[in-house]
Amino acid sequence: MNDPYEILGVRPSASADEMKKAFRRLARECHPDSDPGNPWAEDEFKELSAAYDLLSDPKRRSQYDRGDLGDDWKRTRSSGGKSPKDPPKKPNKPAPGPTHKKTSKTAGLKIKGADVDYTLHVDFLDAVKGVERRISMATGNRLKVKIPSYTEDGKVLRLKGQGMKGIGGGGDGDAYVEILIDPHPVFRPDGYDVHVDVPVTLQEAVLGGKIEAPTIDGSVTMTVPKGSNTETQLRLKGKGLKKAGGRGDQFVHLQIVLPKKPDKDLIRFLQKWSPGHDYQVRPKPRVSARNTGTKKK
């Protein structure tokens, strides 16, 4: 296989991002550290790196697409714009003798290690407060990841030099960790604001009073105004997520909850109170002419 596009498994029209993803995926599979039992792993990785090295350079990619490089593109790897001096080819049958030294397949060739991608799920409050997690690398190593406080969903952390090892003195690749924040049962982030539902009793809603409300910083005391209702919204300024110049707000949505067991006194009170205090809470349904029951003459 001598076509760099076929080596990467992409179409000639592939974007730079598509090629990068293809290279990272294949590099993890054929890197010598990931496949130590494969005697051809080093050669496959060398060929893969050469193909990506060519196609990731817009100028050299254009030269290849025009046919200027021909089948000799592997010998024109980037080296400051100059044609590299290839090391002498290894003889098919090296002369025996005690002074003979075995030549490495990659002698004189430096290959940067492949970058690796990870996805890490964290709890909402852990992302807010900051936390440390450990991930298992493709090589089997365990890597510590420090997640800063107020990390946003989809944030990608770059861990320099924590990817695949380089070959022939080439630098190690990097690890890119995408942070995905799991939904929280209480807090609902909306941009830099946070929303939360808080249950209140019928007495607290009608008469008002003090209640405890959860925030990402801990519980706070707040006042419920008299005559509050389900979905009445109260604002806690500066209790949201961190942003430039400060923090967002938290919005508390009140939810009126009746006693679990029927209260006889409440029932008797409402039976006396309701007849003279009826009020409409639902829109009146529109009556269609088809449902009036009148017959057409």
KEFIVO-497791 format. One record per residue (C-alpha): residue number from 1; residue in three letters; chain; y, x, z. Coordinates in steps of 0.2 Angstrom, whole numbers. Example, Ala and Ser with C-alpha at 12.3 -4.5 7.8 and 13.67 -1.06 7.14 Angstrom:
<rs>
   pos   code   unit      c2      c1      c3
     1    ala      A     -22      62      39
     2    ser      A      -5      68      36
</rs>
This chain:
<rs>
   pos   code   unit      c2      c1      c3
     1    met      A       0       0       0
     2    asn      A      16       8      -6
     3    asp      A      29      -6      -6
     4    pro      A      39      -6      10
     5    tyr      A      41     -25       9
     6    glu      A      23     -27       9
     7    ile      A      20     -15      24
     8    leu      A      33     -25      34
     9    gly      A      25     -41      28
    10    val      A      42     -48      22
    11    arg      A      49     -55       6
    12    pro      A      62     -44      -4
    13    ser      A      75     -57       0
    14    ala      A      72     -55      19
    15    ser      A      87     -53      30
    16    ala      A      90     -38      42
    17    asp      A      86     -49      57
    18    glu      A      69     -55      49
    19    met      A      64     -37      45
    20    lys      A      69     -32      63
    21    lys      A      58     -45      70
    22    ala      A      43     -41      58
    23    phe      A      45     -23      63
    24    arg      A      45     -26      82
    25    arg      A      30     -37      80
    26    leu      A      19     -25      70
    27    ala      A      25     -10      79
    28    arg      A      18     -17      95
    29    glu      A       1     -20      87
    30    cys      A      -1      -3      78
    31    his      A       8       9      90
    32    pro      A      -4      22      96
    33    asp      A      -1      18     114
    34    ser      A      -6       0     111
    35    asp      A     -22       4     100
    36    pro      A     -29      20     107
    37    gly      A     -46      17     100
    38    asn      A     -40      17      82
    39    pro      A     -40      34      74
    40    trp      A     -28      28      60
    41    ala      A     -15      20      72
    42    glu      A      -3      35      71
    43    asp      A      -4      35      52
    44    glu      A      -1      16      51
    45    phe      A      14      17      64
    46    lys      A      21      32      54
    47    glu      A      20      22      38
    48    leu      A      27       6      46
    49    ser      A      42      16      53
    50    ala      A      46      24      37
    51    ala      A      46       7      28
    52    tyr      A      58       0      41
    53    asp      A      68      16      41
    54    leu      A      71      13      23
    55    leu      A      74      -6      22
    56    ser      A      86      -6      38
    57    asp      A      98       6      29
    58    pro      A     108      -5      17
    59    lys      A     112       9       5
    60    arg      A      94      16       4
    61    arg      A      87      -2       2
    62    ser      A      99      -5     -13
    63    gln      A      93      12     -21
    64    tyr      A      75       6     -19
    65    asp      A      78     -11     -25
    66    arg      A      86      -3     -41
    67    gly      A      71       8     -43
    68    asp      A      81      24     -40
    69    leu      A      68      30     -27
    70    gly      A      52      25     -35
    71    asp      A      36      28     -26
    72    asp      A      43      43     -18
    73    trp      A      53      33      -5
    74    lys      A      43      39      10
    75    arg      A      49      57       6
    76    thr      A      67      52       7
    77    arg      A      69      46      25
    78    ser      A      86      45      32
    79    ser      A      93      62      38
    80    gly      A     111      62      37
    81    gly      A     111      58      18
    82    lys      A     102      74      14
    83    ser      A      85      75       6
    84    pro      A      73      81      20
    85    lys      A      63      97      19
    86    asp      A      45      90      20
    87    pro      A      33     101      30
    88    pro      A      20     110      20
    89    lys      A       5      98      17
    90    lys      A     -10     101      27
    91    pro      A     -24     109      18
    92    asn      A     -40      99      14
    93    lys      A     -51     113      21
    94    pro      A     -41     124      33
    95    ala      A     -47     142      34
    96    pro      A     -58     144      50
    97    gly      A     -54     157      62
    98    pro      A     -49     159      81
    99    thr      A     -31     160      76
   100    his      A     -30     144      66
   101    lys      A     -20     130      75
   102    lys      A     -23     111      71
   103    thr      A      -8     103      63
   104    ser      A      -2      86      69
   105    lys      A      -2      72      57
   106    thr      A      16      70      62
   107    ala      A      21      88      62
   108    gly      A      40      89      59
   109    leu      A      42      70      59
   110    lys      A      52      62      73
   111    ile      A      49      43      74
   112    lys      A      59      32      86
   113    gly      A      48      21      97
   114    ala      A      48       2      93
   115    asp      A      59     -10     102
   116    val      A      49     -24     112
   117    asp      A      54     -42     116
   118    tyr      A      50     -52     131
   119    thr      A      54     -69     137
   120    leu      A      57     -71     156
   121    his      A      58     -88     165
   122    val      A      68     -89     181
   123    asp      A      73    -103     193
   124    phe      A      91    -110     191
   125    leu      A      96    -104     209
   126    asp      A      88     -87     206
   127    ala      A      99     -85     190
   128    val      A     114     -90     200
   129    lys      A     111     -78     215
   130    gly      A     103     -64     205
   131    val      A      85     -58     207
   132    glu      A      73     -44     203
   133    arg      A      57     -48     193
   134    arg      A      43     -38     186
   135    ile      A      35     -39     168
   136    ser      A      20     -32     161
   137    met      A      23     -21     145
   138    ala      A      12     -20     130
   139    thr      A       7      -3     136
   140    gly      A       1     -10     152
   141    asn      A      15      -3     163
   142    arg      A      25     -14     175
   143    leu      A      43     -14     173
   144    lys      A      57     -20     185
   145    val      A      70     -31     178
   146    lys      A      86     -34     188
   147    ile      A      94     -51     184
   148    pro      A     113     -51     188
   149    ser      A     120     -66     197
   150    tyr      A     127     -80     187
   151    thr      A     116     -75     172
   152    glu      A     117     -89     158
   153    asp      A     102     -97     149
   154    gly      A      97     -87     134
   155    lys      A     105     -71     140
   156    val      A      97     -55     133
   157    leu      A      96     -40     144
   158    arg      A      94     -23     136
   159    leu      A      83     -10     145
   160    lys      A      86       6     136
   161    gly      A      72      17     133
   162    gln      A      59       5     140
   163    gly      A      51       1     124
   164    met      A      37      10     115
   165    lys      A      36      29     116
   166    gly      A      43      39     102
   167    ile      A      32      51      91
   168    gly      A      36      69      87
   169    gly      A      50      70     100
   170    gly      A      58      54      93
   171    gly      A      67      43     106
   172    asp      A      59      29     115
   173    gly      A      62      11     110
   174    asp      A      72      -2     120
   175    ala      A      66     -18     129
   176    tyr      A      75     -34     126
   177    val      A      72     -47     139
   178    glu      A      78     -65     135
   179    ile      A      81     -75     151
   180    leu      A      76     -93     150
   181    ile      A      82    -104     165
   182    asp      A      70    -118     171
   183    pro      A      78    -135     175
   184    his      A      82    -138     194
   185    pro      A      76    -154     202
   186    val      A      94    -156     210
   187    phe      A     107    -146     201
   188    arg      A     111    -150     183
   189    pro      A     122    -137     175
   190    asp      A     135    -142     161
   191    gly      A     144    -127     155
   192    tyr      A     152    -120     170
   193    asp      A     151    -136     180
   194    val      A     137    -142     190
   195    his      A     132    -160     193
   196    val      A     121    -167     207
   197    asp      A     116    -185     213
   198    val      A     118    -188     232
   199    pro      A     110    -204     240
   200    val      A     121    -214     252
   201    thr      A     118    -229     263
   202    leu      A     126    -246     260
   203    gln      A     137    -244     276
   204    glu      A     143    -227     269
   205    ala      A     147    -234     252
   206    val      A     156    -249     259
   207    leu      A     165    -242     275
   208    gly      A     166    -224     270
   209    gly      A     161    -209     280
   210    lys      A     156    -191     281
   211    ile      A     140    -185     272
   212    glu      A     132    -168     268
   213    ala      A     131    -163     250
   214    pro      A     121    -149     243
   215    thr      A     130    -135     232
   216    ile      A     124    -119     225
   217    asp      A     132    -110     240
   218    gly      A     124    -121     253
   219    ser      A     128    -138     260
   220    val      A     146    -144     263
   221    thr      A     153    -159     272
   222    met      A     163    -171     261
   223    thr      A     171    -188     263
   224    val      A     164    -204     254
   225    pro      A     179    -216     251
   226    lys      A     178    -234     257
   227    gly      A     172    -246     243
   228    ser      A     162    -232     234
   229    asn      A     149    -238     222
   230    thr      A     133    -231     213
   231    glu      A     139    -217     201
   232    thr      A     156    -215     210
   233    gln      A     160    -197     205
   234    leu      A     167    -185     218
   235    arg      A     174    -168     213
   236    leu      A     171    -151     223
   237    lys      A     183    -139     216
   238    gly      A     177    -121     213
   239    lys      A     159    -125     218
   240    gly      A     152    -123     200
   241    leu      A     147    -107     191
   242    lys      A     156     -91     189
   243    lys      A     168     -90     174
   244    ala      A     183     -79     168
   245    gly      A     197     -82     181
   246    gly      A     187     -91     194
   247    arg      A     173    -104     195
   248    gly      A     169    -121     188
   249    asp      A     168    -137     198
   250    gln      A     154    -147     206
   251    phe      A     153    -166     203
   252    val      A     144    -177     216
   253    his      A     137    -194     209
   254    leu      A     134    -206     223
   255    gln      A     118    -217     223
   256    ile      A     118    -232     234
   257    val      A     101    -234     242
   258    leu      A      95    -249     252
   259    pro      A      83    -248     267
   260    lys      A      65    -246     262
   261    lys      A      60    -261     273
   262    pro      A      69    -277     271
   263    asp      A      82    -279     285
   264    lys      A      82    -297     292
   265    asp      A     100    -296     299
   266    leu      A     106    -290     282
   267    ile      A      97    -304     273
   268    arg      A     104    -317     284
   269    phe      A     121    -310     282
   270    leu      A     120    -310     263
   271    gln      A     113    -328     263
   272    lys      A     129    -333     272
   273    trp      A     141    -321     263
   274    ser      A     135    -324     245
   275    pro      A     139    -342     241
   276    gly      A     158    -339     243
   277    his      A     158    -321     236
   278    asp      A     149    -321     220
   279    tyr      A     154    -308     207
   280    gln      A     149    -303     190
   281    val      A     141    -286     187
   282    arg      A     133    -288     170
   283    pro      A     141    -294     154
   284    lys      A     137    -312     149
   285    pro      A     124    -313     135
   286    arg      A     130    -319     119
   287    val      A     122    -335     113
   288    ser      A     117    -335      95
   289    ala      A     118    -351      85
   290    arg      A     100    -350      81
   291    asn      A      95    -351      99
   292    thr      A     106    -366     104
   293    gly      A      91    -378     100
   294    thr      A     101    -390      89
   295    lys      A      93    -396      74
   296    lys      A     101    -394      57
   297    lys      A     105    -411      49
</rs>
